[in-house]
Each structure stands twice: as structure tokens, then as C-alpha cells.
Amino acid sequence: MSDIEMDIEEEGERSPSPIRFSSSAKGKSKLKYEGVPPTGKDNLPWVEKYRPQTLEEIVSHEDVVSTIERFIEKDRVPHLLFYGPPGTGKTTAILAFARKLYGPSWKNMVLELNASDDRGINVVREEIKTYASMQRMFSNGFKLIILDEADSMTNAAQNALRRIVEKYTRNVRFCIICNYISKIIPAVQSRCTRFRFSPIKEKEARSRIEYIIQCENVNISPDGISALQKIANGDMRKALNVLQACHAAYNYIDETVVYKCTGNPEPEDIKYIVNTMLNDEFTTAYSNVQKLKREKGLALQDIVTEVHKYLNDFEIPRKAIVFLIDQLSQIQYNLSTGGTEHAQTASMVGTFKTALDMINK
């Protein structure tokens, strides 16, 4: 054996998981990793790890779940349109529906597309139309096409889709998922049975969060759970992501940790901001707000949102409340279109001073 061959064998022993190249049909080289152990569920984000697998596991939306279960029982599944805020279980519901409808081999009967990526008319004309027109040789019934985030599809793509929905009903059912139903053209809406997914109720969301806390041995206080639910506002995905981030960064989670981890202003900060804008003169109030923003790294957009919520429990005349809400919405719009934080902070302080003059008249 030559010295060169011995060196090669020794190097092979030192690197038991080599990177290998395999040639594709088109002649391009692709990286292929061998010897990498598969990752288990412990490495998954909690959103995926605890995603309900059956319709019975879904919290809230009892009416929607019972209706689509009856569709399966009576074998009368229409085209579906799920809409509502993010993190309310729309994608989870249709995947659980597919598992119940098709059984263990459900992936062979489902085409799932994220319409925010595959949003053009070519995808509708080629990929969706090709899949819808093909019949399964050894299976009866229809296939399922899931179009997630369909409100990102162009109008041209939606117009092309409406004819495919009608033409291939024999072979396929569509489930269109979106956050804003107003962005789906009426012609597509009228061809589907619509279900609205509202934000998850506080009681049901809390029971699910407490179950996950118990499974993961998270050390969290009751006020920490309440702060988590307040920030999530019915969005289960956001609640679990924040909970996992806090658990990774801190050994003990309370209300302060939740707000610190997300960067949201704490209730005490909002109370301080409103009090200084109402009681101090303009220059002092503006300086106090700017100082708090610098010290705690707060964004004016988050402050305006929380101040708006704080006003709901504020006892001032209705005329002043209406004025404040109108002006705060204008400040939010200005920030979203490129307005500077310094100018909009001054505008917010000035808005409260004007409302105070209205109250004192």
C-alpha cells in the first residue's frame, strides 16, 4: 500500500461524516450530507412541537370544527375559505382536517402552497392547474389544494384561479387561507364556504399555555402568564414564541421579563407617560417621554398602541377621548409612512395638551 493511500485512509477515520457530491439529472452538483443524526421534536420550535394534530385537540372555534367534521361524515366537502387574524389556528385546522379525511397517507393527497411566495399567475396556470387536472390511479375521491396566505396573490392570479376552482371540482377541493378577506376577489369568495377564525379566547388560550408550561417545566409567575396573553392578544403563535424566548433567556419569568424580552412598554411606563403628558408643561413632558424612550429602548409605535389601550380605562369626557383616538391614529399613520419619532413624539404630547384644554373649558 502506498504512502498516499495510507494518508487518505487516516483522514477518512478522522472525518466520519463527510460532505459528498452527487450529480443531478441536469448535471449540476448538489451537496449531500451523510452521517448527520436526525433531529427530534425537542429541537423544534414550540409552535410546531405542540401544534394540534387532530380536530379534537384544537382549542376554541368549536362551531367551525363541528361543521367541517360534519362535511367529512356526510362526504360533502365544499371549497373552503378560512380567514382571520394570524395565529388563530387556520392552517392547523385544515391540516388536521386533511389527516382525518385521508388518514396516514394524507400527504399524498394534499398540495400545500404558500401563496405569499408562489403568488403569480404562472403558478396558477402551471403548478395548480397541473395538479388539479391529474387523477389518482389507485385512490378514489378528491385531492386537496391548500393555498396559505392567499391574500398576497395578485388579482390576475386570483382571476385565473376562479375558473380552475369550477372546472376541476370533480378531482380537487381548494382551501384558501388568508388574514384579510377584503383582499380576496368576490368571484373567488362566492365559490367557497367561508369560516372566520376569531382571536383565541383568553380562558382557552391560558389552559393551552399552562399545559405547555407544565410539559416544558417553565418557571413562570401568574402575572407573567397574564402579561404573555396581553401581548399576544389572541395570537397563540406569538404567545408560544415569546414564551420560548423568555424561557431560553431567563430562569424565572415574571411580568417584567415578558415585557423586557419583547421590547414592549410596561403598564407602569404607559401610566407614567400619560401622567406626565397631562400634568407637566409641554417641554418637561416631552423631555420625560424622550428620556424614558432612550433608557428603556422603547419604540413610539408601541407606546402609541399601549396608550390607546390605556385610554379605554381613562375617565375623561367622551369628546376628549374621541379627539385623542383620532389624533393617535394619525400619529400611527405618520410613523408607518416615514414620519420621524422626534416630531411624532412632540405631536403626541401636543395632542394631550390640546385634549386637556378641551376638558378644562
ZAMARGU-4260 file (C-alpha; in steps of 0.2 Angstrom, whole numbers, plus 5000, padded with zeros to 4 digits):
<rodrens>
0) 5000/5000/5000 | 5007/5017/4995 | 5010/5031/5007 | 4997/5042/4998 | 4983/5028/5001
5) 4988/5027/5019 | 4986/5045/5022 | 4969/5045/5013 | 4963/5031/5025 | 4969/5040/5040
10) 4960/5056/5035 | 4944/5046/5032 | 4945/5039/5050 | 4946/5057/5057 | 4930/5063/5047
15) 4916/5050/5049 | 4903/5062/5042 | 4910/5068/5025 | 4901/5080/5013 | 4898/5071/4997
20) 4893/5077/4980 | 4880/5069/4969 | 4876/5073/4952 | 4858/5078/4947 | 4849/5073/4931
25) 4854/5090/4924 | 4872/5088/4928 | 4873/5100/4942 | 4882/5095/4958 | 4872/5095/4975
30) 4879/5094/4992 | 4873/5078/5001 | 4877/5077/5020 | 4879/5059/5027 | 4880/5053/5045
35) 4870/5068/5052 | 4858/5062/5066 | 4840/5066/5063 | 4833/5080/5075 | 4819/5075/5086
40) 4805/5085/5092 | 4815/5093/5106 | 4824/5104/5094 | 4808/5110/5086 | 4800/5127/5090
45) 4786/5125/5102 | 4774/5132/5089 | 4777/5116/5079 | 4781/5104/5093 | 4764/5107/5101
50) 4754/5110/5085 | 4737/5101/5087 | 4737/5085/5075 | 4718/5082/5076 | 4702/5092/5076
55) 4698/5087/5094 | 4714/5095/5100 | 4710/5112/5093 | 4706/5125/5107 | 4692/5137/5103
60) 4682/5138/5086 | 4670/5124/5091 | 4657/5129/5078 | 4670/5129/5064 | 4677/5112/5070
65) 4660/5104/5071 | 4655/5110/5054 | 4669/5103/5045 | 4668/5087/5054 | 4650/5085/5048
70) 4657/5089/5030 | 4668/5073/5032 | 4654/5062/5039 | 4642/5066/5025 | 4656/5066/5012
75) 4650/5084/5006 | 4666/5094/5007 | 4665/5111/4998 | 4679/5123/4993 | 4684/5131/5010
80) 4690/5149/5014 | 4697/5152/5031 | 4701/5170/5036 | 4705/5179/5052 | 4720/5186/5062
85) 4737/5177/5062 | 4740/5163/5075 | 4722/5158/5077 | 4723/5140/5070 | 4718/5142/5052
90) 4732/5131/5045 | 4732/5119/5059 | 4713/5116/5056 | 4715/5112/5038 | 4730/5101/5041
95) 4720/5091/5055 | 4705/5091/5043 | 4716/5083/5030 | 4723/5070/5042 | 4705/5065/5047
100) 4699/5064/5029 | 4714/5054/5021 | 4722/5045/5036 | 4740/5041/5037 | 4744/5044/5019
105) 4736/5062/5019 | 4752/5070/5012 | 4750/5060/4995 | 4733/5069/4993 | 4737/5086/4998
110) 4746/5100/4989 | 4751/5114/5001 | 4757/5131/4993 | 4762/5147/5002 | 4754/5160/4991
115) 4765/5174/4998 | 4779/5165/4989 | 4770/5157/4974 | 4759/5172/4971 | 4760/5174/4952
120) 4748/5169/4938 | 4761/5156/4931 | 4760/5146/4947 | 4741/5145/4945 | 4742/5141/4927
125) 4756/5128/4928 | 4758/5120/4946 | 4740/5122/4952 | 4731/5118/4936 | 4743/5103/4933
130) 4740/5095/4950 | 4721/5098/4949 | 4719/5090/4932 | 4728/5074/4937 | 4718/5060/4944
135) 4724/5047/4956 | 4725/5030/4948 | 4723/5019/4964 | 4713/5031/4975 | 4695/5037/4975
140) 4689/5054/4980 | 4696/5071/4978 | 4713/5079/4982 | 4715/5094/4992 | 4725/5110/4987
145) 4729/5122/5002 | 4733/5140/4997 | 4740/5148/5013 | 4742/5167/5014 | 4731/5169/4998
150) 4728/5187/5001 | 4746/5190/4994 | 4741/5183/4977 | 4739/5196/4963 | 4722/5199/4956
155) 4727/5191/4939 | 4732/5175/4948 | 4715/5175/4958 | 4705/5178/4942 | 4714/5163/4934
160) 4711/5153/4950 | 4692/5155/4950 | 4690/5146/4933 | 4701/5131/4939 | 4691/5130/4955
165) 4675/5127/4945 | 4682/5116/4931 | 4691/5103/4942 | 4679/5101/4956 | 4677/5083/4952
170) 4696/5080/4956 | 4700/5093/4969 | 4694/5104/4983 | 4703/5120/4987 | 4706/5128/5004
175) 4710/5146/5003 | 4718/5154/5019 | 4720/5172/5022 | 4721/5186/5035 | 4711/5199/5026
180) 4696/5193/5016 | 4694/5210/5008 | 4710/5206/4998 | 4701/5190/4990 | 4691/5195/4975
185) 4672/5192/4976 | 4672/5179/4962 | 4683/5168/4972 | 4674/5171/4989 | 4657/5166/4981
190) 4664/5149/4976 | 4669/5145/4994 | 4661/5141/5010 | 4668/5155/5022 | 4674/5152/5040
195) 4681/5166/5051 | 4694/5162/5064 | 4692/5174/5078 | 4706/5178/5091 | 4708/5163/5103
200) 4698/5166/5119 | 4708/5171/5134 | 4702/5156/5145 | 4706/5143/5132 | 4722/5151/5127
205) 4728/5151/5145 | 4723/5132/5148 | 4734/5128/5132 | 4748/5139/5138 | 4748/5131/5156
210) 4749/5114/5148 | 4764/5118/5138 | 4772/5127/5153 | 4769/5110/5163 | 4777/5100/5149
215) 4792/5111/5147 | 4795/5114/5166 | 4794/5133/5163 | 4796/5143/5179 | 4784/5157/5177
220) 4773/5168/5188 | 4754/5171/5186 | 4757/5189/5182 | 4769/5183/5168 | 4756/5172/5160
225) 4744/5187/5161 | 4757/5198/5153 | 4760/5185/5139 | 4742/5184/5135 | 4740/5203/5135
230) 4755/5205/5122 | 4749/5190/5112 | 4731/5197/5111 | 4723/5180/5105 | 4738/5175/5094
235) 4743/5158/5100 | 4759/5158/5089 | 4765/5174/5096 | 4762/5168/5114 | 4772/5152/5112
240) 4786/5161/5103 | 4788/5174/5117 | 4786/5161/5130 | 4800/5150/5122 | 4811/5166/5120
245) 4809/5171/5138 | 4812/5153/5144 | 4828/5152/5134 | 4835/5169/5141 | 4829/5168/5160
250) 4827/5155/5173 | 4812/5164/5181 | 4799/5173/5171 | 4788/5187/5178 | 4778/5202/5170
255) 4794/5212/5169 | 4804/5199/5160 | 4790/5196/5147 | 4790/5215/5143 | 4809/5216/5143
260) 4810/5201/5131 | 4798/5208/5119 | 4803/5226/5120 | 4785/5232/5124 | 4782/5246/5136
265) 4777/5240/5154 | 4760/5246/5161 | 4769/5257/5173 | 4779/5265/5159 | 4762/5269/5150
270) 4755/5276/5166 | 4770/5287/5169 | 4769/5294/5151 | 4751/5298/5151 | 4753/5307/5168
275) 4767/5317/5163 | 4758/5322/5147 | 4743/5328/5157 | 4751/5336/5172 | 4768/5343/5167
280) 4770/5358/5155 | 4775/5354/5137 | 4794/5355/5137 | 4795/5344/5153 | 4783/5331/5147
285) 4792/5330/5130 | 4809/5328/5139 | 4802/5315/5151 | 4795/5304/5137 | 4811/5306/5126
290) 4821/5301/5142 | 4811/5285/5145 | 4812/5280/5127 | 4831/5281/5127 | 4833/5272/5144
295) 4822/5258/5140 | 4824/5257/5121 | 4805/5259/5118 | 4798/5262/5100 | 4785/5276/5099
300) 4774/5264/5088 | 4772/5253/5103 | 4769/5267/5115 | 4755/5274/5105 | 4747/5257/5104
305) 4748/5254/5123 | 4742/5272/5126 | 4727/5269/5115 | 4723/5254/5126 | 4726/5263/5142
310) 4713/5277/5136 | 4699/5264/5137 | 4700/5264/5156 | 4703/5283/5157 | 4689/5293/5164
315) 4689/5309/5154 | 4674/5317/5144 | 4669/5307/5128 | 4673/5322/5117 | 4691/5322/5123
320) 4693/5303/5121 | 4687/5304/5103 | 4699/5318/5099 | 4714/5308/5107 | 4710/5292/5097
325) 4708/5302/5081 | 4725/5310/5083 | 4734/5295/5089 | 4728/5285/5074 | 4735/5300/5063
330) 4752/5298/5073 | 4752/5279/5069 | 4749/5283/5051 | 4763/5296/5050 | 4775/5284/5058
335) 4771/5270/5046 | 4774/5282/5031 | 4791/5288/5037 | 4787/5301/5050 | 4802/5304/5062
340) 4800/5299/5080 | 4805/5316/5087 | 4791/5325/5078 | 4778/5312/5081 | 4783/5312/5100
345) 4780/5331/5101 | 4764/5328/5091 | 4758/5316/5104 | 4762/5327/5119 | 4754/5342/5110
350) 4738/5331/5107 | 4736/5328/5126 | 4739/5346/5130 | 4725/5351/5117 | 4714/5337/5125
355) 4717/5344/5142 | 4712/5362/5136 | 4696/5354/5130 | 4692/5346/5147 | 4696/5362/5156
360) 4684/5373/5146
</rodrens>
